[in-house]
Amino acid sequence: MVVKSHAQRNAQSLIEFAAISLALYILLAATIEMGRALFGAQVLQQAANVCGRELSKAPLPPTATFADALNDPDVKKRIYDKRWLVIDLDADVGAGQSLDDFFANKPLVNQQLRSLLIYEEVGGKRLLRYPGALLVDGNQSTGYTVAIPEVTSRGASGVETISWVEVVEEVKAAAGDGPFSLTSAGTFKGMVAVRINYPFQAATTSAFQTPNGPFEPGPVIEADDTDVTDSSGPLSGSLRTADDGEVGTYAGPYGLGRQLAWGTTVRPFRRLLSAQSIGYRREITN
């Protein structure tokens, strides 16, 4: 019979823990991130349903396009205003005012998206903002706006080629105006077709290349913003000129994120989630 010393038992416990800790971490991280993704998808669908329903009832001219609708003062007041994708917690929220009170009179879709907002400090400002790329926009009171980079392809080393999408956009078959206007081409004229986008990026898991399929991960994707190819340019606003090398889930000029893992700086696991609301006919009154 072999009797192990206290030190030997401690060493054995450490070895056993090291053997199972990675699997436990992966299981825990996957559970957390799956829950976040499902929550985000549910919020998006609720927001898309509200947006579609309310836009269909908005008193707009028959010839108004979807872009006209989003710029309409009544729509901005009641339904959706891009202005509230970025909130300055010091300048916009009154002293002693709670976020519940602040959002109580905000547009309905912005209220729905509130639970997806993230906190960030930029340029001495405390911001509550929608995930994605934080862009400079002098037309906004905060000086910033948000747009979403869509990764369209990756190079051999994982460097991204991106195009840009808005948080709220019209679903349309091709370039040009969609079906919102009654003067639009096609069978579905006068139809509200709205899509809301959300760049889900994991806080606890990193991204890998998958050259041989989704279940055979390849090399980790290193975060390299200097070589990102921007195929379209932001639809509004412009990239922040200063990149301080910050680390975070949505860090970097393109909002693609940076994490410290595997002895280097890598991309977080990422999926662009979208929810659509199609089927509401516009209620046109003379």
Order of alpha helices (4+ residues) and beta strands (2+ residues): alpha-alpha-alpha-beta-alpha-alpha-beta-beta-beta-beta-beta-beta-beta-beta-beta-beta-beta
